[in-house]
Amino acid sequence: MLTLTRKPEETIVIGDGKDRIEVIVKEIRRNQVRLGIVAPENVRIFRKELIERDEISDAVDPTEQARQDVASPLPFRRE
């Protein structure tokens, strides 16, 4: 595992070319970090705990659950 230290508004770049993913530290509050992720449209992004929850329950496909989570009333912004 690579561990990096970043400050707000600093970026980590993964990959290169058209498949490049950028992870931006948007804000740090107490024990919470807000991240912005810039990725190609074909890259699916999931919160790990949702996938693990679904693997344990085996009740819902992680892709479908992610769609439901994105469609939920929780704030979601694509910048």
N, C-alpha and C positions, 0 to 999 in steps of 0.2 A: 504494500500500500504506500502510495506517495502522500505525504502530509505537507500541506502548504499553509502559510500564514498570509492572509489578505486583510486589507482594510476596506471600509465602505467605498464603493465605486471602483474598486480594483477588480480585474478580470482574470480568469483562468481560461485558456484555450485548449481544447481537446481535439486532436486531429488537424487536418489541413484541407485546403481546397473546398469543394462544394459540400463535403461532409463535415465541415468544421462545426464544433459546438463551443459556445462561449458561456461560461458561468460567471455572472457578475454578482458581487456582494452588494446588495442594495441598502441594507440597513442592519444594524446590530442593536438589539435591546435586551438587556439583562441576559437571560439564557436562551435567547431566540435569535436566529439569523434569517433574514429575508434574502432570498436569492432570485435573480433573474436568469433565465436560460434562453439563449438564442440557438436554435437548432433547425436543421432542414425539416420541411413539412413531413417527410416520411419517417422521421425519428420519433418514436413514441416515448413519452416521459411519464414515469409512474413514481409515486411515493412508495418506497420499499415496504413500509408497514401495511399498506393496502394489499400488496401482492402476497406478503406472508400471511395476512389474515385470511385471504381467499384460498391460499394453498392449504391452510389448516382446516378451514371449513369445507373446502372442495365444493362449495355451493354455487359460486359465481365465477365465471371466466374473468381473469384480471383485466382483460381489455374492455369487456362490457362494464365492469365495475368502475374503471377509470373514466369511461364515457359518462356514467352516471354521476361520478364525483365532479367532473368538469361541468356538468349540467346542473349541479346542485346550487342552492342559493349562496354558497360560499363565494367570496370575491375572487374573480379570476380575471387577470388583465394580460393581454399580449401586447408588449411594447415594441 
